[in-house]
Amino acid sequence: MTKYGSKGVTDLIGAVLLIFAAISVPGCEPQGPNIAGPVELPTADASQAGFAVERLQHLSDTMDQLLQDNGAPGAVALILRDVQVVYERAFGHRLMNRQ
């Protein structure tokens, strides 16, 4: 359980860890051209969408620590509410040998 005592935050961190594990495995890098092209999603203010800003900061801090502790090159976290981006952050580096 997190320091916030919320199962929702625990589930969220679990989902992020699952994504983190999937993208940090060698050989899972994107292959070939992006056929569909980039897609821009609308954004929304996290607090107005019902998210506690301090919990999102806790997520950022946790992801930073996981990357540092495990030596993974990087990860991306994206949280949507009603098809609007309320949290988006890239962590670390795209390539392991970059500093």
N, C-alpha and C positions, 0 to 999 in steps of 0.2 A: 504494500500500500504506500502511496506517496505521502509526503508531508502534508498535503492538502486533504487527505482522507477521502478522496473521490475515486470511485471505481472508474468513472469516465476518463480521468486523466491517466490512470493506470492502463486502461484499454488503449488510449491514444498512444501512449509511449510504447506499448506492446506492438501496435500496428506500425509505428515508425521504426521500431527495431527490426521487425520482419522485413520491411522495405529496405532498411539499411543492410541487412544480411544479404538480400537478393542482389543489390547493386554493388556490393563490395566483393563479390565472388569473381575471381579472375575468369575471363572469357564471357562475361555478361555485358560487355561494352556494346553500345549500339553498333550495328553493322549496316553498311550501305547508306544511300542517300535518304533523307527524310522526304518521302514521297508526298505526304499530306501537307507539309509545310507547317510553320508555326501557327498556333492558335492562341489568340488573346482572349482571356476571360475577364469579365468585369470584376472589380474589386469592391470590397465593403469594409467599413471600419469594424475591427474585431470586437471592440466593446459594445458597439451598437448592435452587432450580430449575436450578442449574448456570451461572448468569450471573455474570461478574466485575463487581462493583460499580464498580470503577474504569473499566471499559469503558462501562458505562451512563452514568457521569459524563462520560466523553469524548463520548458521543453528545449529552448535554445541552449541553455546552460548544460542540460543533460546530453544533448547531441554533441556539443563541443567536447565534453568530457569523454564521451564514448569514443569519439575519433582519436582523441589524444591517448587514451588508455589502450586502444586496440590497434593503433597504427594504420587504420584504414585511410584511404586517400580522401574520401569525401562522401557526402550524402546530400539529398535534397528533401526538405519537408514542405508539404503543401496541404493546407487545410481549406476545405470549401464548405460554405453553407449556402444552400439554395443557389448553386451554380455560381457563386461569387467567391473570389479568393479573399480569405480573411487572414491568412498567414502563409508566407512564402519565404523560404530562406535556404540558401545553399551553404553547405558547411565544408571546410577543408579545401582540397585541391582536386582537379579532375584527374591528374596523373600522380602516381605515388612518388615519383622522383622530384616533384616540384616542391618548393618551400615557400 
